[in-house]
Amino acid sequence: MASTTAVLGLGPMGAPIARNLVRAGIPLQVWNRTREIARPFADEGAEVRDGLARIDAAVILSVLPDVPHLRGNLTEEVLEAWSRVRPLLVIMSTTSPAQVEELASDLAPWGIRVADAPMSGGDRGAREATLSLMVGAEESDFVELEPVLRALGRTVVRFGGPGTGSLVKLANQVVVAGTLSAIGEAIALAERAEVDPRLLMEVFEGGLASSAVLSLKKEKLLDGDYSLGGSAANQLKDLVYASDAAERLEAHAPLTRMLQGVFDEIVQSGDGEQDHSVVLEHFRRGAGRRGETAAASEDEENHGG
């Protein structure tokens, strides 16, 4: 049977994760900085905790935005309370491997074990319990953690010790960003030739260009609906972490740095809070600028002649 579990952070990912744990019959505690968001979970079978120091679960899943955000809430009072329980603290947000390793080192004197299990699959995967979970944990900790994660996803893979899950997630995010960017550039190219993007998607889906990214993001791309799923700003954050990890490991990663530049431009343009499929608009704008430049050059030549 799975251990008593706590979920910290009940946002777009944390809330469905908590609900799936309750549905799986796992004893659950929840905490959210804004208590009003946490209160309804009491009616769904979870115990709502007023403060982190009152969390006494064996497994604590942090679905907070990042490690610095979590650290900001780990007061001495909280650490003293948790040291009596000696829980397994699991980082589920996308972060750098170095941050996970440093957190594990800092919390070890308190008897708090640290693992990371970042997710892929987005809010839809969280709702449907079909997430892919990339785990970095000591073997003995993974034995305790695996039954909890099996309630959340179809794919649960341990890669090594703390931090390795985050490294794999960053590699995953490079693939996601690269695939989305390639699709966006391809659509923008086809549109310049007045090709119907829906027909383009049909061909992609029937051939080697098909992918889970295409399937999940197709409607957003075709409808121009960039309401928030995974934001462009978060995509940029992940690519920055990936670039840093590549530098730390002395890996050759020119594509990662190029993608970082693409999403940096998107964020600078004001689209950071849009779904990362808004990358299509980046390529549309680029095509428009090239068209305007070409038209201006032609006009100058005509007048000059």
N, C-alpha and C positions, 0 to 999 in steps of 0.2 A: 504493500500500500504506500502511496505517496506521502511524504512528510507534510506537516502543517506548513503552509506557504503564505507569504505576504507579497502583495504587489504595491510598489511605490510609484505613484503617478498614474492617473486615470484619464489620460488624453486619448487621442485617436487610436493608439495602439494598446495602451494600458487597460482601457475599459473593456474591449472585447477579450483581451487576455484574461482578465479577472472573471468575466462571465463564463468563459470556457473552462476555467479551473473549477468554478462552482458546479457547472454541468457535469464535470467529470467526477464529482463527489470528493474533491480534495478540500480539506478544511482550509479556509481562506481568511486572511486579514487584509484589509486595504487601508491605504493612507493616501491622501491628496492634500496639497498645500491649501487649496480652497475646499473647506469641509463640505460646502453645499453640493459639490460635485460628487463627493464620496457617499453622502447620506443615502441616496437611493439604493446603494448596493446592500444595505442592511436588509431591505425587503427581498433581495435576491439570494440571501443565504450567507453573505459574508459578514465578518465582524469589522466594524469601522473603528479605526484607532485615531484618537485625537492628536497624538504626537508620535514621532518615530521612537522615542524612548519606551513607548508602550507596546511596540512590536516585539513579540517573543516567539516568532515562527522559526522553524529549523532552516527553512530556505527562504531567502528574501530576494525577490526579483525587482531590480531597479529599472523602470521604464521611463525614468526621468531623461531630459534631453541629452545630457552628457555627464561625464565624470566630474568636471568642476561644479556643476549644479548639484550633484549628489554630495560632494565634499562640503559644499556650503551648508548642508543640513546636518552633517555629522558632528554635532557638538560633543563635548566631553561627556555630558549627561547621557547622550545617545550611545556613545561607545561603551561607557561603563555598564549601561543596561544590557547591551548586546553581548558584552563579554561574559555575562552570566549564562547566556544561552549558547554562545559559540556557534553562531549560524553560518550558513554558506550564503554569501552575498554575491548575486549574479548580475553582471552588467549586461543589459540587453540593448542598449543604445549603440549606435555606431560611433566608435571612438578609435583612438590610436592604441596600438599594442603597448606602447611605452606607458601610457596613462594607466592601463590595467595593471601592468607589472608594478608600477610605482605604488598604486593603491594597495595591491596585495602585500607589498613589503611594509607599507605604513600601518596596515591593520593587523598584521601577523602578531605583534606584541599584545594585542587585545584579544587574541584567540579567535579572531574573525577570519574565516577563509574566504577567498575571492575566486570567482570564475567569471568567464564572459561567454555570452550566448547571443550574439547579435542575430538579427532576423532579416530574412528576405521574403517578400510576398506582399508587402504593403498592408494597408488597412483592410483590404478585402481578404487577404490571407489570414489576418488576425481574426476577423469576424468568422471566417469559415473553418478556422483551425487547420489551415493548410500551409502554414509557414514552413520555410526551410531555416533550420537553426544550426548555426556554426559554433561549436562549443570548444572553449579552451578551459580545461579543468584538470586537476589531478585525478588519477584513475579512481581513487576511493570516493572523491567528491562527485564524480560523474555517475557512479552507481546510485547515489542518493538523488541526484538531479534528474536523471533520465526519465523516470516515471512522470515527473512534473512536466517536462518539456514535451513528452509524447501526447499530452492533452492539448498541446498548442499547435503541433505541426506534423506534417507527413514525413519530413526528412530531418533527422537529428543525428549529426555526425560530430564526434570528438576528434580534434586534430592534434591535440597535445596539451601542454600546460597553459596556465592563464596567459592571455594575450594572443594565443594562436587563433582563437575564434575571430578576434577583431582583425587580424591580418587577412584571414580568408574573406571576411566580409568586405574589406577594402578592395580586394581583388575582384570580388563579385560586383562591387559598385563601379569599378572601371569598365567591366563588361556592360553593365546597364547603361552607363553614361555614353559609352562608345556606340552601343546599338541604337539608342535613342537619337544620338547625333547623326549617325549614318542614315537612319530612316528620315529624319528631318531634312537633311541635305538632299536626299533622293527625291522627296516630295517637292521641295522647292525647285529642284532641277526639272522635274516632270511638268510642274505647273508653268514654267517658262515656255514650254513647248505646247501648252494648252492641253496636256494629258489629264484626264479625270483621275484625281487621287484615289477614288474608291476602286476604280479598275486597277490602279497600281497596287493597292493593298490586296486585292483578290489574287493577283499574280504572285506577290510576295508570299502570301499565306499558302499557296499551292506549290511552292518550290523551296529551294535551299535557304532563301532569305527569311523563312518563317521562324518565329521565336516566341517565347513566352512574353517578352517585352512588347513585341508587336501586338500580340493577342490582348494584353492588358491595357495597352495605351492607344489602340487603334481608334476607338470612338472619340477620345479626347483630341487626337490629331485631326481626325476628319471633321469634327464638329467645332473645333476651335474652342472647346470647353476646357479651360485650364484651371478649373476650381481645384482646390488643394487636395492632392494625394500625397506624393513625396515632393517637397518643394525644391525649386531650383537652388535656393540658398543652402538647403541641407545637402544637395548633390555636390555643390561647390565645397562645402565643409568636408565631405567624404573624400573628395579628390585631393584636397590639401593634405589631409591625413595620409592618403595613399602616396602622394609625392614625398612627404616627410619620411614615411616608412621605406620607400625606395632608396632615398638618400642614406638613411641609417643603415640599410642592408647592402648599400653599394650596388643596387640593381639598376639596369638600364631601362628607363621608363619614359621615353620621349612622348608616347601617345598619351600617357596620363597627364603630363604637363601641358600638352596641347589642349586636352579636354578641360583641364583646369582653367586655361585661358578663355575657352568658349563660355564656360559657365560663369566665370568672373565678369565677362562682358554682359551676360544676361542679367546678373544681379545688379551691376552698375546701371543698366538701362531701366531699372525699377521693377523688373519682373521676378524678383527673388522669392516672393511668397506664392507665386503661381506654381502649379504642378510642373515638374521638370520636363514634361513633354512640350512646354513652351519653347524649347530649343528650336522647334520648327519656325517660330516667328523670328528667331535670330537669323536663320538662313534666308527667310523671306526678305527681311530687311536688308541683308547683305546683297541679295539679288537685285533689290530695288535700287540700292545705291550704285551698283555696277551699271544698271540700265540707265540711270540718270547721268552717270559719268560718260557713258558711251554716247548718249544722245547729245550731251553738251559738246563733246569732241566733234561729232558729226556736224553740229550746227556751226561750230567755229570754222571747220574746213569749208563748208558751203559758203559762208560769208567771206572767208579769206580768199576763196576762188573767184 
